Amino acid sequence: MVLGSFALQAFLLFAAHIRKRNTSTMLRILLWLAYLMADYVAIFVLGHLTLQTNDPRHQLVLLWAPVLLLHLGGQDTITALSMEDNELWKRHLLGLVTQVVLAVYVVAKSWRDKRLLAPVVLMFVSGTVKYAERTWALKMATAEAIKDSRMGDLYKALRKFEDPKGRQAPQTSSEIAKYNQEIVGRNKWWLQQEYADLVQAAGDSLPNCINVLNDIPVAPWVLPSIFNMIEEIYRRDNGGSTQAGGGGKDWFSSRAYKLCELQLSLIYDRLYTKVGLRYNQSRPIISIGLQLLTLGTTSTALVLFATARKQGSVYSRVDIVVSYILLAGAVALELLSMLMVTLSYRSYCFLRDRFGVNRFTRMIFCVIRFVRPYHKPLWSNKWAQYNLIAGCIKEKQAGVVARMMRRIGLAGDSKLCAIPDETKELICNELDDQKVDFPRSVLTWHLITDICFFLTGGDAGLANRHMRLCREVSNYLMDLVMVRRVMTSSEGHVAHLKAREEVKLMLEHHSDKKVKVDDVEAVRKMLDAGVSHATAASSGYVPFARNSTDTMRPVLPRAWALAQTLLHPAGRSSGGAQWELIASVLMEMLFHLAPRCEAGFHAKNLSAGGEYITHVRFLLHNRGFGWNFVLART
């Protein structure tokens, strides 16, 4: 079982970082099992080592006790599986004390061979330090610790701007802009390399980004305007003009989203790994020194064990081989872990801040660029899609097994799909026009989008950019608001249930029971039948009556009326303008929703492949919208 504990540690080291760019359910299940089993197996084996100490041939298993402490310390690539695990740091602190005491007791009571005392002591030091690091990393990643740290840094930033002459921090937007330009002017190196520019900008903006996720006020003058920097780079590459011809907007959108990816990747490292602990701004040398201490003591223990064994012993050959595997494996894991941390974005930002831009930091970045190419995604690039009408059709057609799976939560109406680049570009280009307003409900405009999509002939409209993008954004908003209950009150949930009931009732009056969700023509005919006066008269049910006063079905009639108005404006042809209007409304809803998600929602999804709404949140933040400013007062 001790080899099983080692195998779990190796799996966590290599697989943990994959989850931030992968939404695979199987991967999450395997990581969940490995994360839980790693602690359980190590504790179980540590508690049963005393059963093997009666036979002198098996006393070597006592050397495994400090190795198991090393396993309990976990890997640098994962300290917490979810944000809730960080809050359990006190439990890990108790585990640290009890397991160290137990290991010392087991070894001190039964160890008879003094020749291996030095390797045992060194492994105890290594295991205790690593376990303590994990506990401290969990504590520093709790919401309370982050807020305390960031509020303290914010206060220092405010005081720093008050010089002896009484000069205050910039107060107005023009003063802030002027200060930002001064900082940009002092950092000419930003304009030398695009990829390095963004990594540096992401590292410098990390404190403010953490503030954003935790709803902490930010001081806007502390950092330069990131988007101003991107525009400056583009102006340089475009001959002094910011008016892009040909793929210029694609260029800007690509850099903006890459910056968000880098920022969120750094935040993930801060919340779920030991990387943030390694390069803590207040005590980085101590953290790095402890990592070197762990590697040094483990390597020395391996060497001492190898030399001590040659003096002759009665130990079991199997135990000797297992001990070699554990010690050599521990050294290998520490080396790989240190290499991964050294080649991380956070490491590069730290080295650049400490040593500036020189041959060494450029060489480090060249290796990072080779390991992490610019176009390699740092998150899943997927968003969930929930469609009300499609969900009702699927529920109607579901068999017994499918219904049971839906009941217990193993199946649902949402599905993941890749986000088209044109959708990203459209949303990024709409940032300057957004006013962070929420004029319509998500549910109503979702139905309007679907009704317009089906009644205008979705197949022919798939070539229409706005039609396709509007439907995807609408489905994504529905998944956020109605499925995952982001910003949804009890009234909104009831409205969703009412709308589902109404759609189901409409389906009951449709003759074709086998209509497919992706059959646009069939669904269009179903909608036509649903509003047909003859069908309504024969069934006694008027699903989309304009003058409906039934309070149990308030959403669908209004959506139908508005959709008809958009499709058939009085006295003229719509000419596709309805999709531009729908796109504008959906963009406003998306921009309204992004800064109003709970801080825990954004942080939680970083460990599950990422969430697109988080990227929108950081696009707004980097552009200067939706900042929670705190200004110094005289």
C-alpha positions in Angstrom: 0.0 0.0 0.0 2.9 2.3 0.6 3.7 2.0 -3.2 0.1 2.8 -3.9 0.5 6.0 -1.8 3.5 6.9 -4.0 1.6 6.2 -7.2 -1.2 8.5 -6.1 1.3 11.3 -5.4 2.8 10.9 -8.9 -0.7 10.9 -10.5 -1.6 14.1 -8.6 1.7 15.8 -9.7 1.1 15.2 -13.4 -2.7 15.3 -13.7 -3.7 18.1 -11.3 -2.8 21.1 -13.5 -4.8 19.6 -16.4 -8.1 20.3 -14.7 -7.9 24.0 -15.2 -8.2 23.6 -19.0 -10.3 20.4 -19.1 -13.9 19.8 -18.3 -13.8 16.0 -18.5 -16.1 14.5 -15.9 -13.9 11.4 -15.8 -10.8 13.5 -15.0 -12.6 15.2 -12.2 -13.7 11.9 -10.7 -10.2 10.5 -10.9 -8.7 13.5 -9.3 -11.3 13.5 -6.6 -10.6 9.9 -5.8 -6.8 10.4 -5.9 -7.0 13.5 -3.8 -9.1 11.8 -1.1 -7.4 8.4 -1.3 -3.9 10.0 -1.0 -4.5 11.1 2.5 -6.5 8.1 3.6 -3.9 5.6 2.3 -1.0 7.4 3.9 -2.7 7.7 7.2 -3.8 4.1 7.1 -0.3 2.8 6.3 1.3 5.0 8.9 -1.1 3.7 11.6 -0.3 0.1 10.7 3.4 0.2 10.5 3.8 -1.0 14.1 2.3 -4.3 13.1 5.5 -5.0 11.1 8.1 -4.2 13.7 8.1 -7.5 15.6 10.2 -9.2 13.0 13.8 -7.8 12.8 13.8 -8.5 9.0 10.9 -6.0 8.5 12.1 -3.2 10.8 13.1 -1.2 7.7 9.4 -0.4 7.2 9.9 2.2 10.0 11.9 4.3 7.5 8.6 4.6 5.6 6.9 6.6 8.3 8.6 9.9 7.5 8.2 9.2 3.8 4.4 9.0 4.4 4.6 12.4 6.1 6.1 13.6 2.8 3.1 12.1 1.0 0.7 13.8 3.4 2.4 17.1 2.4 1.0 16.6 -1.1 2.3 18.0 -4.4 3.0 21.6 -5.3 0.6 21.3 -8.2 -2.4 20.8 -6.0 -3.2 21.7 -2.4 -7.0 22.0 -2.6 -9.5 20.2 -4.8 -12.1 23.0 -4.3 -12.3 26.3 -2.5 -14.1 24.5 0.4 -11.0 22.4 1.0 -9.0 25.6 1.8 -11.4 26.3 4.7 -10.4 22.9 6.2 -6.9 24.1 7.0 -7.5 23.6 10.8 -8.3 20.0 10.2 -5.0 19.6 8.3 -3.2 21.4 11.1 -4.5 18.9 13.6 -3.5 16.1 11.2 0.0 17.5 11.0 0.4 17.5 14.7 -1.1 14.0 15.3 0.6 12.3 12.4 4.1 13.7 13.2 3.7 12.7 16.8 2.5 9.2 15.7 5.4 8.8 13.3 7.9 9.8 15.9 6.4 7.5 18.5 6.4 4.5 16.1 10.0 5.0 15.1 11.4 5.8 18.5 9.6 2.8 20.1 10.7 0.2 17.6 13.9 1.3 15.9 16.9 -0.7 16.9 19.4 -0.1 14.0 21.2 3.2 14.6 23.0 3.1 11.2 20.0 4.6 9.4 19.3 7.2 12.1 20.5 10.1 9.9 18.3 9.2 6.8 15.3 8.8 9.1 15.9 12.2 10.8 16.4 13.9 7.4 13.2 12.4 6.1 11.4 13.6 9.2 12.5 17.1 8.6 11.5 16.9 4.9 8.1 15.4 5.6 7.3 17.8 8.4 8.3 20.8 6.4 6.2 19.7 3.4 3.2 18.9 5.4 3.4 22.2 7.2 3.7 24.0 3.8 0.5 22.4 2.6 -1.4 23.4 5.8 -0.1 27.0 5.5 -0.9 27.1 1.8 -4.5 26.1 2.6 -4.8 28.7 5.2 -3.4 31.5 3.0 -5.9 30.6 0.3 -9.0 31.0 2.5 -11.4 33.8 1.6 -10.7 35.4 5.0 -6.9 35.3 4.7 -7.0 36.7 1.2 -9.3 39.6 2.1 -7.2 40.4 5.2 -4.0 40.4 3.1 -5.4 42.4 0.2 -7.1 45.0 2.5 -3.7 45.4 4.2 -1.9 45.9 0.9 -4.6 48.4 -0.2 -4.1 50.5 2.9 -0.3 50.5 2.3 -0.9 51.6 -1.3 -3.0 54.5 -0.1 -0.4 55.6 2.5 2.5 55.2 0.0 1.1 57.9 -2.2 1.2 60.5 0.6 4.6 62.0 0.5 6.0 64.5 3.1 4.8 67.4 1.0 1.3 66.3 1.3 0.9 65.0 -2.3 -2.2 62.8 -2.5 -3.0 59.9 -4.7 -4.7 60.8 -8.0 -8.4 61.5 -7.4 -10.0 62.2 -10.7 -10.2 60.0 -13.8 -7.9 62.4 -15.7 -5.3 62.3 -12.9 -5.4 58.5 -12.8 -5.0 58.3 -16.6 -2.0 60.7 -16.4 -0.4 58.5 -13.8 -1.0 55.4 -15.8 0.7 57.0 -18.8 3.7 57.8 -16.6 4.0 54.2 -15.6 3.6 53.0 -19.2 6.4 55.4 -20.2 8.7 54.0 -17.5 8.3 50.5 -18.7 9.4 50.6 -22.4 10.4 46.9 -22.3 6.7 46.1 -22.3 6.7 47.0 -26.0 9.5 44.6 -27.0 7.8 41.2 -26.9 4.1 40.5 -27.1 3.9 37.3 -25.1 6.3 38.5 -22.4 4.3 41.8 -22.3 1.1 40.0 -21.4 2.8 37.7 -18.8 4.3 40.7 -17.1 1.1 42.6 -17.2 -0.8 39.7 -15.8 1.7 39.3 -13.0 1.6 43.0 -12.1 -2.2 43.0 -12.1 -2.5 39.9 -10.0 -3.2 41.8 -6.7 -6.0 43.8 -8.3 -7.4 40.6 -10.0 -7.6 38.9 -6.7 -9.4 41.9 -5.4 -11.9 41.6 -8.3 -12.7 37.9 -7.4 -13.2 38.8 -3.7 -15.2 42.0 -4.2 -12.4 44.0 -2.6 -12.0 47.7 -3.6 -9.1 48.4 -5.8 -6.9 51.5 -6.1 -6.8 52.2 -9.9 -3.6 54.2 -9.8 -1.5 51.3 -8.4 -1.3 49.6 -11.8 -1.2 51.0 -15.3 -4.2 50.6 -17.6 -3.6 47.2 -19.1 -5.7 47.8 -22.2 -3.8 51.1 -22.7 -0.7 49.0 -22.9 -2.2 46.6 -25.4 -3.4 49.5 -27.5 0.1 51.0 -27.4 1.6 47.8 -28.6 -0.9 47.6 -31.4 -0.3 51.3 -32.3 3.4 50.5 -32.6 2.8 47.5 -34.8 0.2 49.3 -36.9 2.4 52.3 -37.8 1.0 54.6 -35.2 -2.6 54.1 -35.9 -5.2 52.3 -33.7 -7.6 51.9 -36.6 -7.2 48.3 -37.7 -7.7 47.2 -41.2 -8.0 43.6 -42.1 -7.6 41.5 -38.8 -6.9 44.3 -36.4 -9.8 43.7 -34.2 -8.9 40.0 -34.2 -5.4 41.0 -33.0 -6.8 43.1 -30.1 -9.4 40.6 -29.1 -6.8 37.8 -29.1 -4.5 39.8 -26.8 -7.3 40.8 -24.5 -8.5 37.2 -24.0 -4.9 35.9 -23.6 -4.4 38.5 -20.9 -7.5 37.2 -19.1 -6.3 33.6 -19.4 -2.9 34.5 -17.9 -4.5 36.4 -15.1 -6.9 33.6 -14.2 -4.1 31.0 -14.5 -2.1 33.0 -11.9 -5.1 33.2 -9.7 -5.6 29.4 -10.0 -2.0 28.9 -8.9 -2.7 31.2 -5.9 -5.8 29.4 -4.8 -5.2 25.7 -5.5 -1.4 25.2 -5.6 1.7 26.0 -3.6 3.0 28.3 -6.4 1.5 31.3 -4.7 3.1 30.3 -1.5 6.5 29.9 -3.1 6.5 33.4 -4.5 4.7 35.2 -1.7 5.5 38.9 -2.0 6.3 39.3 1.7 8.4 36.1 2.3 9.5 34.6 -1.0 13.0 33.7 0.1 11.7 31.6 3.0 9.3 29.6 0.9 11.9 29.0 -1.8 14.4 28.1 0.9 12.0 25.5 2.4 11.6 23.9 -1.0 15.3 23.6 -1.4 15.6 22.3 2.1 13.0 19.6 1.3 14.9 18.6 -1.9 18.3 18.6 -0.2 17.3 16.6 2.9 15.4 14.0 0.7 18.4 13.6 -1.7 20.9 13.4 1.2 18.7 10.7 2.9 18.7 8.7 -0.3 22.6 8.8 -0.5 23.0 8.0 3.2 20.6 5.1 2.9 22.5 3.7 -0.1 25.8 3.9 1.7 24.5 2.5 5.0 23.0 -0.6 3.3 26.4 -1.7 2.1 27.6 -2.4 5.6 25.5 -5.5 5.9 22.0 -6.0 7.3 19.3 -8.6 7.9 16.6 -6.6 6.3 14.2 -8.1 3.8 15.3 -7.7 0.2 11.7 -6.7 -0.7 11.7 -4.0 2.0 15.1 -2.7 0.7 13.8 -2.4 -2.9 10.6 -0.7 -1.7 12.7 1.8 0.3 14.8 2.6 -2.7 11.7 3.2 -4.8 10.2 5.5 -2.1 13.3 7.5 -1.6 14.3 7.8 -5.2 10.7 8.5 -6.2 10.5 11.2 -3.5 13.6 12.9 -4.9 12.3 12.6 -8.5 8.9 14.1 -7.5 10.6 17.0 -5.7 12.9 17.7 -8.7 9.9 17.6 -11.1 7.8 19.7 -8.8 10.6 22.3 -8.5 11.0 22.3 -12.3 7.3 22.9 -12.8 7.3 25.7 -10.3 10.4 27.3 -11.8 8.9 27.2 -15.3 5.6 28.8 -14.2 4.4 32.2 -15.1 4.5 33.3 -11.4 8.2 32.3 -11.2 9.0 34.4 -14.3 7.2 37.4 -12.9 9.1 37.0 -9.6 12.5 36.6 -11.3 11.9 39.7 -13.5 10.9 41.8 -10.5 14.0 40.7 -8.5 16.6 40.7 -11.2 15.1 42.9 -14.0 15.3 42.1 -17.7 18.6 40.4 -18.4 20.0 37.4 -20.2 18.9 35.0 -17.4 15.3 36.1 -17.3 15.1 36.1 -21.1 16.5 32.5 -21.1 13.9 31.4 -18.5 11.1 32.9 -20.6 12.4 31.2 -23.7 12.0 27.9 -21.9 8.6 28.8 -20.6 7.5 29.8 -24.2 8.7 26.4 -25.4 6.8 24.5 -22.7 3.8 26.8 -22.7 3.3 28.1 -26.3 1.3 31.3 -26.8 -1.5 29.5 -28.5 -1.8 26.7 -26.0 -5.1 27.4 -24.1 -5.0 27.9 -20.4 -8.7 27.0 -19.9 -11.3 24.8 -21.5 -12.6 27.4 -24.0 -16.1 26.0 -23.5 -19.4 27.3 -22.3 -22.6 25.6 -21.2 -25.7 25.7 -23.3 -29.2 25.4 -21.8 -32.2 25.7 -24.1 -35.7 25.9 -22.6 -37.7 24.5 -25.5 -35.1 21.8 -26.3 -35.0 20.8 -22.6 -38.7 20.3 -22.5 -38.7 18.2 -25.7 -35.9 16.0 -24.2 -37.8 15.6 -21.0 -40.9 14.6 -22.9 -39.0 12.0 -24.9 -36.9 10.6 -22.0 -37.2 7.0 -21.1 -37.3 5.5 -17.6 -33.5 5.3 -17.2 -33.0 8.8 -18.5 -35.6 10.1 -16.1 -33.9 8.4 -13.2 -30.6 9.9 -14.2 -32.1 13.3 -14.4 -33.7 12.8 -10.9 -30.4 12.0 -9.2 -28.4 14.6 -11.1 -26.4 12.4 -13.4 -28.0 13.9 -16.5 -29.4 17.3 -17.4 -30.4 19.7 -20.1 -27.1 21.6 -20.3 -24.3 20.7 -22.6 -20.8 22.1 -23.2 -19.7 23.4 -26.6 -16.6 25.3 -27.8 -16.8 29.1 -27.9 -16.4 30.3 -31.5 -13.7 32.9 -32.0 -16.1 35.2 -33.7 -18.3 35.2 -30.5 -15.3 36.2 -28.4 -14.5 39.0 -30.9 -18.0 40.3 -31.0 -18.2 40.4 -27.2 -14.8 42.1 -26.9 -15.7 44.7 -29.5 -19.0 45.5 -27.6 -17.2 46.3 -24.4 -16.9 50.0 -25.1 -20.6 50.3 -25.8 -21.9 48.5 -22.8 -23.6 50.5 -20.0 -23.9 47.6 -17.5 -27.7 47.7 -17.6 -30.2 44.9 -17.5 -33.3 46.1 -19.4 -34.9 42.7 -20.0 -35.1 39.4 -18.2 -32.9 36.6 -19.4 -35.8 34.2 -19.7 -37.9 36.4 -21.9 -35.1 37.3 -24.3 -34.1 33.7 -24.4 -37.5 32.7 -25.7 -37.5 35.7 -28.1 -34.2 34.5 -29.5 -35.5 31.0 -30.0 -38.8 32.0 -31.5 -37.1 34.3 -34.0 -34.5 31.6 -34.7 -37.1 29.0 -35.6 -39.7 31.2 -37.3 -37.1 32.7 -39.6 -35.7 29.2 -40.6 -32.7 28.3 -38.5 -31.0 26.2 -41.2 -30.8 29.1 -43.7 -29.8 31.4 -40.9 -26.9 29.5 -39.7 -24.8 31.5 -42.1 -26.1 34.6 -40.4 -23.5 35.5 -37.8 -25.7 37.3 -35.4 -28.4 34.6 -35.5 -26.0 31.8 -34.5 -24.1 33.9 -31.9 -27.3 35.2 -30.3 -28.6 31.8 -29.8 -25.4 30.5 -28.2 -25.1 33.6 -25.9 -28.8 33.2 -25.0 -28.3 29.5 -24.1 -25.2 30.3 -22.0 -27.1 33.0 -20.1 -29.9 30.5 -19.4 -27.4 28.0 -18.1 -25.9 30.5 -15.7 -29.1 32.1 -14.5 -31.6 29.2 -14.5 -29.5 26.1 -14.1 -26.7 27.3 -11.9 -28.8 30.0 -10.2 -26.4 32.9 -10.7 -28.2 36.1 -9.6 -31.5 34.2 -9.5 -34.1 35.0 -6.8 -37.0 32.7 -5.9 -39.2 34.7 -8.2 -36.8 34.1 -11.1 -36.8 30.3 -10.4 -40.7 30.3 -10.3 -40.7 32.2 -13.6 -38.5 29.5 -15.1 -40.8 26.7 -13.8 -43.8 28.6 -15.2 -42.2 28.9 -18.6 -41.3 25.2 -18.7 -44.8 24.3 -17.7 -46.2 26.4 -20.5 -43.8 24.9 -23.1 -44.7 21.4 -22.0 -48.4 22.2 -22.3 -47.8 23.5 -25.8 -46.0 20.2 -26.6 -48.9 18.2 -25.4 -51.1 19.8 -28.1 -48.6 19.0 -30.9 -49.4 15.9 -32.8 -45.8 14.9 -33.7 -44.4 13.2 -30.5 -41.0 12.4 -32.1 -39.9 15.9 -33.1 -36.2 16.3 -32.9 -34.6 19.2 -31.1 -32.2 20.0 -33.9 -35.0 19.7 -36.6 -35.5 23.4 -37.2 -38.4 22.9 -39.6 -40.3 20.6 -37.3 -40.0 22.9 -34.3 -41.0 25.8 -36.5 -44.2 24.0 -37.5 -44.8 23.2 -33.9 -44.6 26.9 -33.0 -46.9 27.7 -35.8 -49.4 25.1 -34.6 -49.1 26.4 -31.1 -50.3 29.8 -32.1 -52.8 28.6 -34.7 -56.3 29.8 -33.8 -57.8 26.5 -35.0 -55.5 24.4 -32.8 -56.1 26.7 -29.8 -59.8 26.6 -30.3 -60.0 22.9 -30.6 -57.9 22.3 -27.5 -59.3 25.1 -25.4 -55.8 26.4 -24.7 -54.3 29.6 -26.1 -50.6 29.3 -25.5 -49.4 32.6 -26.9 -52.5 34.8 -26.7 -51.4 38.5 -26.7 -54.1 39.5 -24.2 -53.4 36.6 -21.8 -53.9 37.5 -18.2 -53.1 34.1 -16.7 -50.5 34.9 -14.1 -49.2 31.4 -14.1 -47.9 31.8 -17.6 -46.6 35.4 -17.9 -43.4 34.9 -19.8 -44.2 33.1 -23.1 -47.0 35.4 -24.3 -44.9 38.4 -23.8 -41.9 36.8 -25.6 -44.2 35.7 -28.5 -45.6 39.2 -28.9 -42.1 40.9 -28.8 -40.8 38.3 -31.3 -43.6 39.0 -33.7 -42.9 42.7 -33.4 -39.3 42.2 -34.2 -40.0 39.8 -37.1 -42.7 41.9 -38.6 -42.3 45.6 -37.8 -45.2 47.7 -38.8 -45.1 48.9 -42.4 -41.5 47.6 -43.2 -39.3 44.6 -43.5 -37.0 43.8 -40.6 -34.1 43.0 -43.0 -32.3 41.1 -40.3 -32.1 44.1 -38.0 -33.9 42.1 -35.3 -30.7 40.1 -34.7 -28.6 43.2 -34.2 -31.1 44.3 -31.6 -31.2 40.9 -29.9 -27.4 40.8 -29.9 -27.2 44.2 -28.3 -29.7 43.2 -25.5 -27.9 39.9 -24.8 -24.5 41.7 -24.6 -25.9 44.1 -22.1 -27.3 41.2 -20.0 -23.9 39.4 -20.2 -22.0 42.5 -19.1 -24.5 43.1 -16.3 -24.2 39.6 -15.0 -20.4 39.3 -15.1 -19.5 41.6 -12.2 -22.4 40.5 -10.1 -21.5 36.8 -9.8 -20.5 35.8 -6.3 -16.7 35.8 -5.8 -16.8 32.2 -4.9 -18.5 31.3 -8.3 -15.5 32.6 -10.3 -12.9 31.1 -8.0 -14.6 27.7 -7.8 -14.8 27.2 -11.5 -11.1 27.8 -12.1 -10.5 24.2 -11.0 -13.1 22.8 -13.3 -11.9 24.0 -16.7 -12.8 27.7 -16.2 -15.9 29.7 -16.9 -16.4 32.1 -19.8 -18.3 34.7 -17.7 -15.1 35.0 -15.6 -13.2 36.0 -18.7 -15.8 38.6 -19.5 -15.5 39.8 -15.9 -11.7 40.4 -16.4 -12.2 41.9 -19.8 -14.4 44.5 -18.1 -11.9 44.9 -15.3 -9.0 45.3 -17.6 -10.9 47.8 -19.7 -11.8 49.9 -16.7 -15.5 49.0 -16.4 -17.1 47.9 -13.2 -14.1 48.7 -10.9 -14.9 49.1 -7.2 -12.7 52.1 -6.7 -11.4 53.4 -3.4 -9.7 56.8 -3.5 -7.6 58.5 -1.0 -9.4 61.4 0.7 -7.8 64.6 2.0 
